[in-house]
Amino acid sequence: MRSRILSVLLLPAVAVLAGCATGEVLKVVPISGGKTITVPLSREGVKPGEGGGYRVSGAILLPGTEERTAFYTFGLVTLQEPALKRIQIVDISDDKESLLVDDTAPKFTDKHWIGKSDTISADDPRLQWVFQISLSARVYRFTLTRTDGSEVSFNHVVFIPPPLKTVIRSKWGEKY
């Protein structure tokens, strides 16, 4: 009996330590539709989303030109000759998905693409995560439509720490 209790207590600890030995931990992140995804975390952080020869080079929220506004900017890079006719980026982090970018004529410069969302008000439900004190996981689904009509879809995950959100909130006049 004692060895059974000991094994029940020690097995989870061994599993955690085994994960540390490999340098990778898996984090379960909720997404829209009541689903979850598993995100591998390593010493280097989260790997950028990639698929079909394209890799995310950036996904960031920037302050807008008007007071209490912001916009997203995203980047893609490829080593191949770009052959895309559409890039869609949807935020799937919350219960309801939100289309952020729909570029129907993507232009690459030196195999790099940059896309921006429309300006979003701080009061918009798509930015309510900024007002949460805890760490936020944002999951962006990239859907790339090739010129032949085929699609590539992959997720890109960004973890936003509380101090960064504090900076955004203070810029918007919030006092916490």
C-alpha positions in Angstrom: 0.0 0.0 0.0 2.8 2.4 1.0 4.7 1.7 -2.3 1.5 2.4 -4.3 0.9 5.7 -2.6 4.6 6.6 -3.1 4.4 5.7 -6.8 1.2 7.9 -7.2 3.1 10.8 -5.7 6.4 10.3 -7.4 5.3 9.6 -11.0 4.0 13.1 -11.6 7.3 14.5 -10.2 9.3 12.2 -12.4 7.3 13.3 -15.4 7.9 17.0 -14.7 11.6 16.4 -14.2 11.8 14.4 -17.4 10.2 17.4 -19.2 12.9 19.6 -17.7 15.6 17.3 -18.9 14.4 17.6 -22.5 14.1 21.4 -22.1 10.5 21.4 -23.3 7.3 21.8 -21.4 3.8 21.5 -22.9 1.2 24.2 -22.1 -2.5 23.7 -22.9 -4.0 26.9 -24.2 -7.8 27.4 -24.7 -9.0 28.7 -28.1 -12.3 29.5 -29.7 -15.1 26.9 -29.9 -14.2 25.5 -26.5 -11.2 23.8 -27.9 -7.6 23.7 -26.7 -4.2 23.5 -28.3 -0.9 22.2 -26.9 2.0 24.6 -27.1 5.6 23.4 -26.7 7.6 25.7 -24.5 11.4 25.4 -24.5 14.3 27.4 -23.1 14.2 29.5 -26.3 10.4 30.2 -25.8 7.6 29.5 -28.2 8.6 28.5 -31.8 7.1 30.8 -34.5 4.1 29.5 -36.4 5.1 28.0 -39.8 3.8 26.0 -42.6 4.0 25.5 -46.4 7.4 27.2 -46.5 6.3 30.3 -44.6 7.2 31.4 -41.1 5.8 34.1 -38.9 8.4 36.8 -38.3 6.3 39.0 -36.0 2.9 39.5 -34.3 2.6 42.5 -32.2 0.1 45.0 -30.9 1.1 48.6 -31.4 -0.4 51.9 -30.3 -2.7 53.7 -32.7 -2.4 57.3 -33.7 -5.6 58.2 -32.0 -6.0 58.1 -28.2 -6.9 54.7 -26.7 -6.4 52.8 -29.9 -4.1 50.1 -31.2 -3.5 47.9 -34.2 -1.8 44.6 -34.9 1.1 44.1 -37.3 2.1 40.7 -38.5 5.1 39.5 -40.6 5.8 36.5 -42.7 9.0 35.3 -44.2 9.7 32.7 -46.8 12.8 31.2 -48.4 10.9 30.3 -51.6 9.4 32.5 -54.2 6.2 33.7 -52.7 3.1 32.4 -54.5 0.1 33.5 -52.4 -3.1 35.2 -53.4 -4.5 35.7 -49.9 -3.4 35.9 -46.3 -6.0 35.8 -43.5 -5.1 36.1 -39.9 -7.8 35.3 -37.3 -7.4 35.7 -33.5 -8.7 32.4 -32.1 -7.8 33.2 -28.5 -11.2 34.0 -27.2 -14.6 32.3 -27.3 -15.4 34.0 -30.6 -12.9 34.2 -33.5 -12.0 37.6 -34.8 -10.7 38.4 -38.3 -7.7 40.7 -37.9 -6.2 40.7 -41.4 -7.5 39.7 -44.8 -5.0 40.7 -47.5 -6.4 39.6 -50.9 -3.3 40.8 -52.8 -0.2 40.2 -50.5 3.0 41.8 -51.6 6.3 40.4 -50.5 9.5 42.5 -50.5 12.7 40.5 -50.4 10.5 37.5 -49.4 9.0 39.4 -46.4 5.4 40.3 -46.0 3.9 42.8 -43.4 0.2 43.1 -42.8 -1.7 45.4 -40.4 -5.1 45.2 -38.9 -7.5 48.1 -38.8 -7.2 50.4 -35.9 -9.0 49.0 -32.8 -10.5 51.0 -30.0 -9.5 50.0 -26.4 -13.2 49.4 -25.7 -13.4 46.8 -28.5 -14.0 43.3 -27.2 -11.0 42.1 -29.2 -8.7 44.0 -26.8 -10.3 43.1 -23.5 -7.4 40.7 -22.8 -5.2 43.9 -22.3 -7.3 44.7 -19.2 -6.6 41.3 -17.5 -3.8 41.4 -15.0 -2.5 37.9 -15.7 -0.3 36.5 -18.5 -2.3 36.3 -21.7 -1.8 33.7 -24.5 -2.9 35.0 -27.9 -3.3 32.5 -30.7 -3.4 33.7 -34.3 -4.5 31.3 -37.1 -2.8 32.1 -40.4 -4.5 30.8 -43.5 -2.5 31.2 -46.6 -4.1 30.7 -50.0 -1.7 29.8 -52.8 -2.1 31.0 -56.3 -3.2 27.4 -57.3 -6.1 27.7 -54.8 -4.6 25.3 -52.1 -4.5 26.5 -48.5 -2.0 26.2 -45.7 -3.1 26.9 -42.2 -1.1 27.1 -39.0 -1.2 28.8 -35.6 1.2 31.3 -34.1 1.2 31.7 -30.3 2.3 34.8 -28.3 2.4 35.1 -24.6 2.0 38.6 -23.3 3.4 39.2 -19.8 1.6 41.4 -17.3 4.2 44.2 -17.3 3.8 44.7 -21.0 0.0 45.0 -20.6 0.5 47.4 -17.7 2.5 49.7 -20.2 -0.4 49.5 -22.7 -3.0 50.2 -20.1 -1.1 53.2 -18.6 -0.8 54.7 -22.1 -4.6 54.4 -22.3 -4.9 56.2 -19.0 -5.7 53.2 -16.8 -4.2 53.3 -13.3 -3.6 49.6 -12.6 
